[in-house]
Amino acid sequence: PTIDGALRRNQLRRVTPFDLHATMRHLAAWPAMPSPSVEASSLFIDLTDERSCEAARIPAEWCLEPPASCFRESAHAAR
C-alpha cells in the first residue's frame, strides 16, 4: 500500500480532526512513522472501511450515522 493510495481510499472514510493532527505529526517526523495513538491515525495509513464513531472517538450526538445503540444511550441520558 502506498501513501497516495491510502489518501485516496481514506477520502470516503470516517475521519476526525485528530486524524488530521496525526497526519501533520507524521509529515513533521517524515520519513519516520510517529508512534500510534488511541484516538487518531495518520491518513497516510489505511483506515478501516467500517470505522465506527466509537472507534473514531466521535460522540454519538456528533455522529452522522449513529448505530441504534447510540439512540438508546442518548435516550437514557436525557431522562
N, C-alpha and C positions, 0 to 999 in steps of 0.2 A: 504493500500500500504506500502510495506517495502522498506527500503533503498536499499537493494541489488536488489530488483525488479525494482526500479526506475533507478538504474545504468544500469541494463540490457536493459531496454526499451529505455533509452536515448542514447545507443550506436549508433543507426541509425537515430538519430535526429540531427537537426542543432544546433551545439554547438560552442561557441566562447571562446576566451581566458578570456573574462570577466566572463563567467560561471565557468571556471576552478578556477579563483580567488575567486569567490563567494563560491565555494565548499571548497577551502582551508580555507576561513574565517569560514565556517560552522564547519569544523574539529577543528579549533583553539578554537571555542566557545563551543565545544561539552560538554554536550548534548543540550545546548541552541540553538535555531534557530536564526541566525542573522536577523536583520530587512531586509525586501525585498528591492531590488534595481530596478530602472527602466531599467538599462542596462544589468542586469545579474540575473541568478537564479542558486541556488545550484543544482548540478547534483544528489543530494540525493532526489530531488523532481521531479516528472514527468514533463518534458517539453511537450508542445503540439506537436502532430504528424505533424500538418500543420504549424509549426512555420516559418513565412516568414523571409526573410532577413531584412525587415524593422522592424519587431518585435524584431529580434535579434540584431538590430542596426548594420547591416553589410552594408557597402556602396555598391551600385549597381555594381560598377566596380569590386568588390571582390566577388560578389555572384555567386556561381557556377550554380544556376538555377534561373536566374532572371526572374521576370514576364515581360510581354510585356511592361508594363508602364515604366520599368527601361530603356528599349531601347529608348523610346520616350524622357525621361528625359535626357539621355546621348546625344542623337542627338541634342537636343536644346542647351545643354551646350557647345557642340563642335562648334556651329556656331559663 
